[in-house]
Structures are given as C-alpha cells and as structure tokens.
Amino acid sequence: MCIKEYQDIKIFVKGEKFRTTYYPHFEVNYRGMLKAKFSFDLSILEGRLPADVTIYVINWAQRNCNLLKSEWDSILNKKHIQ
C-alpha cells in the first residue's frame, strides 16, 4: 500500500518478508525505476537512491514513524502473523 507520494517518490509498506523473515521495513520507489528498502531504524537494507531522495525519505520517515509502524502491524494482523 502506498502511504506517501511526493513528486517522483512513492513510499510503500507491503508487509512482505525481507529475505526469509517478516522484518519491519518499507520500500521506496523513485521514478518508477530505482528502489530501496529501509528498516524502521532508517538503515538502507537493500538498493540505492540518489542522496537528496534518501535524505527526504529519512526525514519523512522520522516524522511519520508511528504511521509506518501502524501500517506494518495492520498488514501483518490481516495476514495473521505475529
């Protein structure tokens, strides 16, 4: 589910596994081509984005950490995963 769209940046919380576990993370698509996955501690788990986009995403995520966590929990609850 896309929870934020700004210019060419889309931020998603999908509730999918990262590698083999349900690790809390969100995904960022930039211009429909570049992707990165961020953990909730704002580390980049996978991928790469331009520096200015990364800074925007980190600033946004810091201000919206409760939204990210609630979306993640909601998705996993719907999948019946604890």
Buried (B, 14 or more C-beta within 10 A) or exposed (E): EEBBEEEEBBBBBBBEEBEEEBBBBBBBBBEEEBBBBBBBEBEBBEBEBEEEBBEBBBEBBEEBEEBBBEBBBEBBEEEEEE
